[in-house]
Amino acid sequence: MTVIKPKYKDISLKKRSFRDAKFNPDWLVPESQLPTTEIIDLLDWIPNSGFLTAQELEITEAPAVEIVANIKNKKWTALEVTLSFCHRATIAHQLSNCLTEIFFDEAIETAKRLDEYQAKTGETIGPFHGLPISLKDNFNVKGQATTIGMVNFCFNPNTFDEDSTLVANLRELGAVLYVKTNVPVAMMMPETTNHVWGTTLNPMNRLLSAGGSSGGEAALIKLKGSPFGIGSDIGGSIRIPASFQNLYALKPSFGRFPTFGTRSGLPGLESVNSVNGPLTNSIDDLEFYCKAVVDNEPWLHDAKCVEIPWRDVELPRKLNIAVLIDDGFVKPSPPIRRGMDLVVKALENDGHDVIEWNPTDHVRLAQIIGQFFVSDGGHHVLKETTETGEPLFPYMENYGSSKDMKVSELWKLQSERTQLIKHYLDRWNNTSKLTKNGKPIDAIIMPATPFAGSPIGKFPTYVGYTSPFNVLDYSVGVFPVTRADRNIDKPDTVSENYNEIDTQVWKDYNADESHGGAVALQLVGRRFQEEKVIAMMKKVAELIDYSE
């Protein structure tokens, strides 16, 4: 009897073969010399493996601000930097399965042109001159494909003819583009897995998810296969992976960075907007990226960008900070609660005014955004997946069972959203009655997820710690605090039992399994307060003094 292989599997295999053929064999670690499955924490493996030269290690371990400075003063060439990151990204992929599109050859040619320009003129092209920058898969790059984890997009089209606006801007600023990174199907799951590229692993603990949807980007950056990279966020897709890998990251308000020309898993959805932002190992690199992009006046290139130049921010000596430890729907696991306690104590010891924040409306905001995501009845995602016989992952089953929302129903839902946004603003302003100096809070600090990295395949159907701020369109940063410790973060003996999801999260928590996982938090600012959010994260980072 002949067994017919599903169409989607053949297409996926062909696409992976195309990618794998683009790796330089000299940069690949022989399979027999890769770390065994017993090695869970991979963060020190590349530096200690002996597969990178001393110069490659020096370059790839350096922060982005130092790299561009060393290119400018001619300590390193753009070509040396590019080759170093192409090599390290190759190994990072072998360890975590983080890459989708590979264009090393084009990157090398770009680096050569940049070196020629510098040698001829004595000048650099822009603030990113010679700096390799990685991109989440949804950014269209001229001459490359964009699959966003969907089999039907593997060769549809084969390549794109134009760069996304941000990609074009990065080129103008001197960046070297060399890889794109893995995402879940249509970028609509909080874990990075799909039928094209497979699952991306968390290099801090391979038993844990890399998060989604910018999981490939976060894994690559954590392994320092990229100085920094760009992700996107419509419900937590920058913040969840950043928090799962103890990175600094920023979800800006819509209109601060250009978004035009990216490939969307839900094209036409404007009830809530997707935004893009950086993920980095350094808070200074985070600020460096944001300032450089905004200084390039993106409002001249993207009609939906707002003309807000980058602003200098001077923080008050004492901040007013609200804290939310538990949203009342899913109780955070012990490592996250310990991280919150560490931050609260550090703030209080430094003299800052800390008050509690009530998660009023959070659950409803999360419900509303979930309804927005399937307001077309899930038809777009379902159409593209059924085209090749690609099955839906359990997390996305609602895309195959939802009903198309009537316009009148959508308008009603959008009206409720707007009322809740106003209510949230009023509550924020009214905190002036609770603070010692009579001024409203500067920020809210809270978990990004209930977990210190979720076990692979066990992320619940709940992103209520992140998604409300997409509806509100607030500026939100992520910062690392510590790592999970099996000897400290003992399981709760009794579940809070808010609901079935909360109970399942409680059951799934295993101190041994989560050991070494990331403990990172969100810092929430008001709309268009990107500069202030970064400044406040700097302040918190100084108090926490996190290191691996």
Secondary structure, DSSP 8 states (H G I E B T S, - for coil): ------HHHHHHHHHHHHHHTTS-GGGS--GGGS--TT----TTHHHHHS-S-HHHHHHHHS-HHHHHHHHHTTSS-HHHHHHHHHHHHHHHHHHH--EEEE-HHHHHHHHHHHHHHHHHHS--SSTTTT-EEEEETTB--BTS---TT-GGGTTTTSSBSS--HHHHHHHHTT-EEEEEE---GGG-SSS---TTT---B-TT-TTBB--SSSHHHHHHHHTTSSSEEEEEESSSTTHHHHHHTT-EEEE--TTSS--TTB--SSTT--SS--EEEEEES-HHHHHHHHHHHHHT-GGGT-TT------------SS-EEEE-S--SSS---HHHHHHHHHHHHHHHHTT-EEEE---TTHHHHHHHHHHHHTTBTTHHHHHHHHTTT----GGGGGGGT--B--HHHHHHHHHHHHHHHHHHHHHHHGGGGTSTTS---SEEEEESSSSSS-BTT---S--TTTTHHHHHT--EEEEEEEE--TTT----SS---SSHHHHHHHHH--HHHHTT-EEEEEEE--TT-HHHHHHHHHHHHHHH----
